[in-house]
Structure formats: structure tokens, C-alpha cells
Amino acid sequence: MSEVHSDNDIQGPAAEAVAASSGWRRGVRLCLDWGKARIGVAACDADGVLSYPVETVANGPGTMKRLKALVAEYEPMEIIMGMPTDLRGRQGIAASAMLENAHRVVRAVGQPVRLVDERLTTAAAARRLAAAGRDSRHRRSVIDQAAAVAILEQAVEIEKRSGLPAGELVVPRTEEDHGGRTETGS
């Protein structure tokens, strides 16, 4: 029972053939930087030229409703979500929680979700905002959006460079994955 699948598992000449034939998958993407209190949202154009902040969504009772509205508005081909890992690339409790959130998003919005390593993206976003002259109070209100932009830029760069989608695809769970139980929507 696999919950995620990495397109980067292909090795050697097969990987090179896939990269050469597939290139950039044209289409808008949304990115979510999921936090306990807030979710930063970013988007990119269909050609992956420009990634930009969209908004910050409060993480609470209306989260999925707002995410559905954003999906309807932007019509993305997929949603990118940051996957928390430590500096050695290990995934712990936070990664398990993010995988659960990714499954909730898949069920709620009906779009493919990819989990992409988010190491150091919030720190990089904070440095960018500070360098742009944003004071710390204002940075707090947009840091989640800036981190989502950084994650999305990273995913776009990986795909353009390798010809393969970045990260791991979240596969919708089946009833067997839950011992015959079905899940309620969010």
C-alpha cells in the first residue's frame, strides 16, 4: 500500500528518455505552504515563467472551502505542497501530518497533489523580504506566501531541468487503505 510515488525513481537511460520526451508539462500550478495557523498560497503561469504570491489562508474551519474556491479560480493542473524534512532529508512527525493534509486536499479539491522538499524555504523567504526592506511586522503577514513562492520556484526549476515532475505524487487512498472505512470530507 503506497501513499506516494516518486517520478524521480526512474534511473539511467530510461530517465534520460523520459526527460527528453516530456520536458515541461504546461499548466498553472498552485502551491501551499501549510502551517498550523496559516497557509501561504502561490501560483505560477502555465509556462512556469513567473511564480507569484496569491494570499494567506487561515488554517481553520473554512480552509478547504477557500482552497476549493482558489482551485476554481486558478484551474491548476496540480497542487504543490511543501514536505517538511530535516537538513539530512529525513521525514518525521511533521512530514506525517503534512501527508495527512495532502490527502485532505486531494479529497477536498479533486486535484493531484505533489509533495516537494521544503527545506530552508521559509528562511530563504524571510531573507528575501528583509532584503526588500520589509519590516518584521509586515514580513509576518506575507512570509507564508513568500515561502510558497520559493517552494513553487524550486518545483518548477526541478521539472524544467530534469523533465520530470518534482516531488512525490500523493495517491488518493482507497477503502482498503482504511480497513474498509471510508473517510469523511473536510
C-alpha positions in Angstrom: 0.0 0.0 0.0 1.9 3.0 -1.3 0.7 6.5 -0.5 3.2 8.5 -2.5 5.1 7.8 -5.7 8.2 9.5 -6.9 8.6 10.1 -10.6 12.3 10.5 -9.9 12.6 6.8 -9.2 13.4 6.2 -12.9 17.1 5.8 -13.3 19.7 5.8 -16.1 18.9 5.8 -19.8 15.2 5.4 -19.1 15.2 8.6 -17.0 17.0 10.5 -19.8 14.5 9.3 -22.4 11.6 10.4 -20.2 13.1 13.8 -19.6 13.9 14.3 -23.3 10.4 13.4 -24.4 8.4 15.0 -21.6 10.0 18.4 -20.9 7.9 20.9 -19.1 4.3 19.9 -18.5 2.5 23.1 -19.5 -0.1 24.3 -17.0 -0.8 26.5 -14.0 0.2 25.2 -10.6 -0.8 26.3 -7.1 1.5 25.9 -4.2 0.5 25.6 -0.5 3.0 26.3 2.3 0.9 24.6 5.1 1.4 25.9 8.6 -0.5 25.3 11.9 -2.1 28.8 11.8 -1.8 29.9 8.2 -1.4 28.5 4.7 0.6 30.6 2.2 -0.7 30.2 -1.4 1.3 30.9 -4.5 0.7 30.3 -8.2 2.7 30.2 -11.5 1.7 30.9 -15.0 1.2 28.0 -17.5 4.7 28.2 -18.8 6.4 28.3 -15.4 8.0 31.7 -16.1 6.6 33.6 -13.1 5.7 32.3 -9.6 3.8 34.9 -7.5 2.1 35.1 -4.1 -1.7 34.7 -4.1 -2.9 35.0 -0.5 -2.6 33.7 3.0 -5.5 31.4 4.1 -6.3 31.0 7.8 -5.9 27.3 8.8 -9.2 26.5 10.4 -12.8 25.5 9.7 -13.1 27.3 6.3 -9.8 26.2 4.9 -11.0 23.6 2.4 -13.8 25.8 1.2 -11.3 28.6 0.4 -8.9 26.2 -1.2 -11.7 24.9 -3.4 -12.5 28.5 -4.5 -8.9 29.1 -5.3 -8.7 25.9 -7.4 -11.9 27.0 -9.3 -10.4 30.4 -9.9 -6.9 29.4 -11.0 -7.7 26.0 -12.6 -4.3 24.4 -11.7 -3.1 21.2 -13.3 -1.8 20.2 -9.8 -1.1 21.5 -6.4 2.4 21.6 -4.9 2.8 21.3 -1.1 5.9 21.7 0.9 7.1 18.5 2.6 8.9 19.2 5.9 12.2 17.4 6.1 15.2 18.0 8.4 18.6 19.1 7.0 19.6 15.4 6.4 16.5 14.8 4.3 14.7 12.7 7.0 10.9 13.0 7.5 9.4 12.9 10.9 6.2 13.6 12.7 5.7 16.9 10.8 6.0 15.0 7.5 3.3 12.5 8.6 1.0 15.4 9.4 1.7 17.0 6.0 0.9 13.7 4.2 -2.5 13.7 6.0 -3.1 17.3 5.0 -2.2 16.4 1.4 -4.7 13.6 1.4 -7.3 16.0 2.8 -6.6 18.5 -0.1 -6.8 15.7 -2.7 -10.2 14.7 -1.4 -11.5 18.2 -1.0 -10.4 19.7 -4.3 -10.1 16.7 -6.6 -6.7 17.8 -8.0 -3.4 16.0 -8.0 -1.0 17.0 -5.2 2.8 16.7 -5.2 4.9 16.9 -2.0 8.1 18.8 -2.6 11.0 19.1 -0.1 10.7 22.5 1.6 14.0 22.6 3.5 15.0 26.2 4.2 12.3 27.8 2.1 10.8 29.8 4.9 14.3 31.1 5.9 15.1 32.0 2.3 11.7 33.8 2.0 12.4 35.7 5.2 15.8 36.8 3.9 14.3 37.9 0.6 11.7 40.0 2.4 14.2 41.6 4.7 16.5 42.4 1.8 13.5 44.0 0.1 13.1 46.3 3.1 10.0 44.7 4.7 9.8 45.4 8.4 9.4 42.3 10.7 5.7 43.1 11.4 4.9 43.2 7.7 7.0 40.2 6.9 4.9 38.1 9.3 1.8 38.7 7.2 3.4 37.6 3.9 6.1 35.1 4.9 3.8 32.2 4.2 3.1 33.4 0.7 6.8 34.1 0.1 7.7 30.6 1.3 5.0 29.1 -1.1 6.6 31.1 -3.9 10.0 29.7 -3.0 8.7 26.1 -2.9 6.9 26.6 -6.3 10.0 28.1 -7.9 12.0 25.1 -6.7 9.5 22.6 -8.1 9.3 24.5 -11.5 13.1 24.6 -11.7 13.4 20.8 -11.0 10.9 19.9 -13.7 12.4 22.2 -16.3 15.9 20.9 -15.5 15.1 17.2 -15.3 12.0 16.9 -17.5 10.3 15.1 -14.6 7.7 16.4 -12.1 9.2 17.5 -8.8 8.4 15.7 -5.6 6.2 12.8 -4.8 2.6 12.4 -6.1 0.0 11.8 -3.4 -2.1 8.9 -4.5 -5.8 9.1 -3.3 -6.5 6.5 -0.7 -8.9 3.7 -1.3 -11.3 2.0 1.2 -8.8 -0.9 1.6 -6.2 1.7 2.8 -8.5 2.3 5.8 -9.5 -1.2 6.7 -12.8 -0.8 4.7 -13.7 2.5 6.3 -14.4 5.5 4.2 -13.2 8.9 5.2 -15.5 11.9 5.7 -14.7 15.0 3.6 -13.2 18.1 5.2 
